[in-house]
């Protein structure tokens, strides 16, 4: 009893800021998927990236802690977050993987923080992807869905719903290589302060979401066993509206360019249109269509998805979807051409805490 009273007295004597605690949060998103000749990732598109299987998927399940605490100076607080992807279904050799994680300061001039964080282009998708973190995620037709390492970030104060974001990231000695048949091998070391940089502006007032984002970065990819290392830039525009509590409509357009070492640059265009209608407080139906087109790469992917979600509780939702795709990849000089129609079916449940 004396120990308990002593602990209460000490706690009462401490400043309130010393008692601040981080918020623990998480999301578990498990689904059963059936795919047949269905695309996985536009950036690594080959015949091997058409999946044909039954699978139980974790769908970016995660655990995290985050918080903000005032410091000993006016209008200054520390902000922090550690978020780890958690492999709920047990497929990966790594149970945890680093997601958006940072440490920084919240000041009168905005937030300054460093760590691993979504690119400004990825962040600009907002809520428009109606099948985010499912087998029908928009990453199938967008090449700029990156979460960047080693980032330095600034986020402006909120000006009536408008927020400006800037991000840079050093390459830290990353080496890009290209081994293109018929050309000498080339390499380039990325060791500058801003080998990746991006800038965005977003407007989000609840009923309306609009974003414009640009990023210059670099990428090392393998297509049909050939190394392609080079620079990539992307410009993305997003527009979404909620004309009523039950209706959501959105569109995303992205222009990207990949400039591999020792080869001609390739332009890519991506488009997405989505919508959701709430039939009542629990049930909603949604649809989405996405396209990736690149005449330079002889690559064309088209995906259309229909689905529904049902609210089981304040933090729990069940969902289902069916998706159809058409993929055409026929680069000059290759023999493993792809011309396939695919399908996907998924049922799952999401719980947030």
QUICORLIN-V690293 format. One record per residue. N is the residue number from 1. SS is DSSP state (2 for helix, 1 for strand, 0 for the rest). D_CENTER is the distance of its C-alpha to the mean C-alpha in whole Angstrom. Layout:
N,SS,D_CENTER
N,SS,D_CENTER
This chain:
1,0,52
2,2,52
3,2,49
4,2,47
5,2,49
6,2,49
7,2,45
8,2,45
9,2,47
10,2,45
11,2,42
12,2,43
13,2,44
14,0,41
15,0,39
16,2,36
17,2,34
18,2,34
19,2,34
20,0,30
21,0,28
22,0,24
23,1,22
24,1,21
25,1,18
26,1,17
27,1,15
28,1,17
29,1,15
30,1,18
31,1,19
32,1,21
33,1,20
34,1,23
35,1,22
36,1,24
37,1,23
38,1,20
39,1,17
40,0,14
41,0,13
42,2,14
43,2,14
44,2,16
45,0,18
46,0,22
47,2,24
48,2,22
49,2,19
50,1,21
51,1,21
52,1,24
53,1,24
54,1,24
55,1,21
56,1,21
57,1,17
58,0,15
59,0,12
60,0,10
61,0,13
62,1,13
63,1,16
64,1,16
65,1,19
66,1,19
67,1,22
68,1,24
69,1,27
70,1,30
71,0,32
72,0,35
73,0,35
74,0,35
75,0,31
76,0,29
77,1,27
78,1,25
79,1,21
80,1,20
81,1,17
82,1,16
83,1,14
84,1,14
85,1,13
86,1,16
87,0,17
88,0,19
89,0,20
90,0,22
91,0,21
92,0,19
93,0,22
94,0,20
95,0,20
96,1,17
97,1,14
98,1,13
99,0,10
100,0,10
101,1,14
102,1,16
103,1,20
104,1,21
105,1,24
106,1,24
107,1,26
108,0,28
109,0,26
110,1,23
111,1,21
112,1,21
113,1,19
114,1,18
115,1,16
116,1,12
117,1,10
118,1,6
119,0,8
120,2,10
121,2,9
122,2,5
123,2,7
124,0,9
125,0,8
126,0,10
127,0,11
128,0,12
129,0,10
130,0,13
131,0,12
132,0,9
133,0,9
134,0,12
135,0,14
136,0,13
137,0,9
138,2,9
139,2,8
140,2,12
141,0,13
142,0,10
143,0,11
144,0,9
145,0,5
146,0,6
147,1,6
148,1,10
149,1,13
150,1,16
151,1,15
152,1,18
153,1,16
154,1,18
155,1,18
156,0,21
157,0,23
158,0,22
159,1,25
160,0,25
161,0,22
162,1,21
163,1,19
164,1,18
165,1,16
166,1,17
167,1,15
168,1,17
169,1,17
170,0,20
171,0,20
172,0,22
173,0,24
174,1,22
175,1,24
176,1,23
177,1,26
178,1,27
179,0,29
180,0,30
181,0,33
182,0,36
183,0,35
184,0,35
185,0,32
186,1,30
187,1,28
188,1,27
189,1,26
190,1,23
191,0,25
192,0,25
193,0,23
194,0,21
195,0,20
196,1,16
197,1,17
198,1,15
199,1,16
200,1,15
201,1,17
202,1,16
203,1,19
204,1,18
205,0,22
206,0,21
207,0,22
208,1,21
209,1,17
210,1,17
211,1,15
212,1,16
213,1,14
214,1,15
215,1,14
216,1,17
217,1,16
218,1,17
219,1,16
220,1,18
221,1,18
222,1,21
223,1,22
224,0,25
225,0,26
226,1,26
227,1,24
228,1,23
229,1,22
230,1,21
231,1,20
232,1,17
233,1,16
234,1,14
235,1,15
236,1,13
237,1,15
238,1,14
239,1,17
240,1,17
241,1,20
242,1,22
243,1,26
244,1,27
245,0,25
246,0,25
247,1,24
248,1,20
249,1,20
250,1,17
251,1,16
252,1,14
253,1,16
254,1,14
255,1,17
256,1,16
257,1,19
258,1,19
259,1,22
260,1,23
261,0,26
262,0,30
263,0,28
264,0,28
265,0,25
266,1,23
267,1,21
268,1,19
269,1,18
270,1,15
271,1,16
272,1,15
273,1,17
274,1,17
275,1,19
276,1,20
277,1,24
278,1,25
279,0,28
280,0,29
281,0,28
282,0,26
283,1,26
284,1,23
285,1,23
286,1,20
287,1,20
288,1,17
289,1,18
290,1,16
291,1,18
292,1,17
293,1,20
294,1,22
295,0,25
296,0,25
297,0,24
298,0,25
299,1,22
300,1,22
301,1,19
302,1,20
303,1,18
304,1,20
305,1,19
306,1,21
307,1,20
308,1,22
309,1,21
310,1,24
311,1,24
312,1,26
313,1,26
314,0,24
315,0,22
316,1,22
317,1,21
318,1,22
319,1,20
320,1,21
321,1,20
322,1,22
323,1,20
324,1,22
325,1,21
326,1,23
327,1,22
328,1,25
329,1,24
330,0,28
331,0,28
332,0,31
333,0,33
334,0,31
335,0,32
336,0,30
337,0,29
338,1,26
339,1,27
340,1,26
341,1,26
342,1,23
343,1,23
344,1,21
345,1,22
346,1,20
347,1,21
348,1,20
349,1,20
350,1,17
351,1,19
352,1,18
353,0,20
